[in-house]
Amino acid sequence: MSFTTIIAKKYIKGRTGPGKFTGIVSMVGMAVGSFAMVISIAVMNGFESRVSDRLRGFDGDIRISGLITQKVIESISKVEGVHSSIPFIERKGIISSGESEQVIIYKALNMNKMNKVYNIKMNINNSDGAGVIIGKSLSYRMNLSLGNSMDLFSPLDMSYGLGYPPKSKSYVKGIFQSQVLDYDERIVFIPMEVGKKLFKRIRGFTGIDIRCKLNENIESISRELSLLLGEDYKIESWKEQHSSLVQAMELERLMALIVLSLIIVVAGFNLASTLSLVTIQRIHEIGILQAIGAPKKALREMLFIQGFLLGGKGTIIGISLGGFIIILQNVFGLIPLPSDIYFINTLPMKLTVWNLIIIPSISCVIILLSSYIASKKASSIEPKLALTWNK
């Protein structure tokens, strides 16, 4: 252990009066700021992760739009990293039940393959027949429940000669609940055979949803599909499909990090004042050290060590306490959420490796700046002035 470290520890332990109080305040400020950042970022990550899972569960990892032929489907299935895919026809239409009518978006597909691509929470009636699956919000709006009959219309495929849109009679086979965006109000899954009956103006499939294998890089698979299919097809990952929502969540997390960093900035000012007070209280000893040949670099080093002893301790306490709370929440679910408002029962918390790097880095930068301010002032003191100051 160097002599600068020994002296720095001695000065910190020997603090008295205002210097001791401001030191405690700065350490507590660093702890509170670090704790607040850890908890807030963990909560935002948790919600973002759950929303991302819901979006990927509903839309798949990658969507290809365009005229999907059987040749295209076979080509996609051979791409490494693709787990499964499901072609679909998407079309605006109207559903009617009794006196209620609603404009919705049909998604016609092979319902037997839905579970291979989508991960949607739904209540299914296992009775046979070409039933449809609607969202929970839509079922409330139209007063529909499992087994209720309805009429399906496709006005966009209306025949100009007869003047009536294609119509199909069906019933509610299932009710899903995604609780993200407005999917529960506007998406209706229908069997492919019903879709082909309704969509008389469409030939082939309008798109295909793809589920990638676990831990595969979705962006790289998307680029590979772009090279394979060419410019005639629009290929989007789930992030690109919902780019506005993803960017909003990222911006929200960034702004929270910036705002909560202000707590640490205030603690940094307290830390700088603490180090300045310690310097004044020990100015006679500093003068003696300079008189016996201690370089100014050593004096600055002592102030930096004192800064990290105080601020670093607060940062470690805050991050450790925040991590402990996150572990307890993930294991025991101590903080509940109303399930009728949110799509989860407990508050989600999640920290990434990047978070564990950036949060201590912010604290370290502020500690360095505070220590630099104090050390610059201390190193400018002349030995003669330091020795006579305390007389």
N, C-alpha and C positions, 0 to 999 in steps of 0.2 A: 504494500500500500504506500503510495507516494505521500510526501509531507503535505502537499496541497490538499489531498483528500482528508488526511488526519486533522488538519487545521480547520477545514470546511466543516467537518462533522462536529468539532469542538465548538465552533462558533454557533452552529445551529442548536446544539444542546444547551449552550449557555445563554440563549436569548432571554431577555427579561423585559418587562413593561410592554410598551406598545408594539415592539418588534415581535414579541411572542404572540400577541393577540392577532396582529395582521397576518402572521405566518399561518396560524390556525385557520383564519378566514380564507386565505388564498388556497390552502390545501383542501378545505371543504368545498370551495368554489370549483376547483378542478375536479373533485370527486362528483359533485352534483352535475356539472356539465357533461362529464364522460358518461355518467349513469343515464342521464336524459338522452344523450345521443344513442347509446346502445339500445335502450328500450324503444325509442321512437323508430329507429331504423329497423329494429327487429320486427316491430308490429307492422310497419309498412311492407317489409319483405314478406311477412306472413300473409297479409291480405293479397299482395301482388301474386304470390305463389298460388294461392287458392283461386284467384280470378283467372290466372293463366291456365290452371288445370281445368277449370270449367270451360274456358274458351276452346282449349285443345280437345276437351272431351266432346264438345258439341260440333266443332268444325274439322277436327282432325289436325294433323301437323302441317300438311301442305294441301292446297287446293289448286287444281288445274281447270281453267275455264276455256271453253272452245268446243268445237265439234269433236266429241270423243267417239272414236270408232273402236271396233274390236281389236284392230291392229295396235292402236295406241294403248289400250288396256293391257295387251300382252307385252308390249315394250316396257311399260311401267313396272309390271310384275317382275321383270328380270333385273331391274336396277338394284344394286346391292344397298342394303339399308332400309328398303321398303318392306314393311311387315305385311300390310294388307291395304286394299283399296276398295272403294265402292263408287261406281258411276251413278249419276243422278240426273234428273231433269228438274230444273227450278223455274217456276212460273207464277206470276201473280194471278190471283183468282178470288172467288167469293164463296164463303160457306154460309148456309142458311139453315136455321132450325126454328120452327114456329114463326114468330114475328121478328126474330133477331137475325141480322145479317152482319157480316164482318168481312172486310177486305184483308186478305192474308197472302202469304207466299207458300205455294205448294212445293214440297220437296219429294218427288217421286223416286223411289229406290227399292231395292230388294230388301225387304224388312228382315229377312232371315239372316242377313249379313251385317246388320246394324251394329251388333255387339263386337264385331271384329275391328271396327274402325272407331266407333263412337263410345263414349263413356258417359251416358246420360241417365240420371236418376228418373225412373218412371214406374208407374203402376200399370201393369198390363193385364188385360182380360184375355185369358188363354183360349177363349172360344174361337172356333174356326170362322173363316170369312174374310173378305177384303176390307177390314176396318181401317180406320185412320188413327193417328196419334197426335193429340193436340196439347198445347201448353196449359199449365194450371191456371194462369191468369185469364187465358181465353175461355177456359171452361167456366170460370166464375162470371166472366162478362156475359156469356151466352147462356148461363144456367144449364150447362151440360155436365153429365156424369157418365161413367162407364156404361156402355150398352145403349145410350141414347142415339136415335137416328138423326141424320142430317143430310142435306143436299149439297153437292159440290158443283160449282159452276166455273167455267173458264171463259170469260168474256173476250179475251184476246184471241180466242180461236173460234169466234162466232162466224157462222156461215152467212155470207151476204145474201144468199138466195132465200133462205128460210127466215133469217133474222133472229134466231134463237141461239144462245150460247150452248156449247156442249154441257150436258148435265149427267151426274152420276149419283145414285143413291148409296149412302154408306152409313156407318155407325161409329161411335167412339170406342175404339179397341184399347186405347191406352192414353194416359195423361202423364206428360213429363214435366219436370221442374228443374230448370237450369238456373234461374235467379241471376242471370247476367244479361246486360243490355235489355233489349225488348223481345228476346227470342220467345219467351213464354206467351206473348200476345200475338205474334205475327207468323210463326212457323208452324206448318201443319205437314206431318209426314204421311204420305199416302203410298200404297203399293204401286209398283211399276206398271202393272197391268191396268190399273185405274188411271194412272197418269197418261199412258199411251191412248186410252180411250178419250180423255179430256183434251189433250194437247194435240190437236189434229194438224196444226201448222208446224210442228217440230219434228224433225227427223234425226234420230240418234239421241245421244246424251249431250247435255249442255255443260257438264262438268264432272269432275271426279275428286273425291276426298281421299287422302292418303294418310295412313298411320305408319310412322317410321318405327324401326326397332328401338328397343330401350337403349339409352345413352348414345344414340347416333346423332351426328351433327346435322340438324335440320337444314341449316343454310347451305351446307356443302351438297346435300342431296338435292335441294332446290336448284342449285346451279347446274348440277349434273343433268337434271331433268330438262332444264332450259336448253342445254346444248343438244340433248337428245331429240327434243320435239321441235325446236326452232321457234321462230317469231310468230307463228300462227296461233300459239297458245299463250295464255296469260297464267303464269305460275307464281303463286304467292304463298309464303309461309304464314303461319297463324299470326305472327307479329306484324307482317306486312298487311294482312287483312284488317287488323285492328291497330294500325299505326298511331292513330290519334289517341286512343286509350293508353297504349304502351308509353308513348311520349309524355302524356299527362302524368302517369304514375312515376316515371323517371324524374320529371321536373319537380313533382311534389316531394319526392325523396331528397333531391338535391337542395331544394329550398329549406326543407326541415333541417338538413345538416348545416346549412349556412346560418340559419336563425339560432339554432341551439349552440353553435360555435361561439355566439356572442357571450354566452355564460362563461365559457372558458376565457374569452378575451378579457372580461371584467375581472376574473380571477387572476389573469396575467398581470393586470395593473396592480392588483393587491400584492402579487408576488414581487413585482419590481419595487414597490414601496417597502416591502419587508426587507428585501436585500439591501436597499439603500439605508434603512434604519439600522440593520445589523452592521453595515459598513461604518456608520457614524458612531455606533456604540463601541466598535472595535478599532476606531481610527488610530488610537495610540499604538495598539499591537501591529496595525498595518504599517505605521511609520517605522516601528522597530524592524519589521521584516524587510522593508525597503532599505533601511540603514545598514543592515548586515548583508545586503546584496541580493535579496530576492527580486527577480525580474518582474516587470509589470505583467508579463505573460502569465506568470504564476498567480498573480493577484486576480487576473481575469478568470483564470481556470478555477480558482476557489469559488468565485461568485457563480460560475456555471454549475459547479458541483452542488453548491447550496441550493440553487434553483431546481435542479433535478431531484435533490433529496426531498424538497418540499412538494413541488408540483408533480413530480413523478410518483410519489407516494399517493397523492390524491387521485391521480389518473388510474393507478393500479387498483385502488380501492373501489373507485366508481365502476370501472370495467368489470372487475371481479364480482361486485354486487349485482350488476346488471346481468352478467352471464348466469349467476346463480338463480336469479328470478326467472330468466328464460328457461332454464332447465326445469325448475319446479313447475312452470306453466305448461311446458310440453309434456311432462310426465303425469302431473296430477290435474291439470286444467283448473287452476285455482280461480281464474277470472272468467266467469261465464258470460255468454252473450245471448240475447233473446233470439231464439231460432225462428220466430215468426217474422222478424225484421231482417236478420242476416241469414246467410245460407250455411252457417256453422254454429256450433253450440258453445265453443270456447274461443277466447281471444288467441289468434295465431301469432306465433313469434318465430322468427328464423334469422339467423346470422350467417353470413358468408365469410369466406377467408378474406375477401377484399374489404369487407367491413372491419374485420379485426386488424387490418393493416391501416386503413385510412383514419379511423378514430384515434388510435394512439399517435399517429403521425401529426394530426391537427394539434393535439395537446403538446407534442414535442416541439413543434414549430413555435407555438405561443410561449412555451417555457424558454426556448432559445432566445426569442426576441426580448422577453422580460429580463433574462439574465444578462443579455448584451447591453441593454439600457443601463442596468445597475453597474455592470463591470466597467463600462466606458467611463462612468462618473468616478468610480473608485480608482481606476488606473491613472486618472488625471491629477490625483492628489499628490503634492510634492512631499517628500519625507520630512523636511523641516516644518512645514505647515502641520503635518499630521502629528509630529512630536510636541509641538507647542499648543496644539488645539486643546489638549486634555489637561493643560497646566492650570 
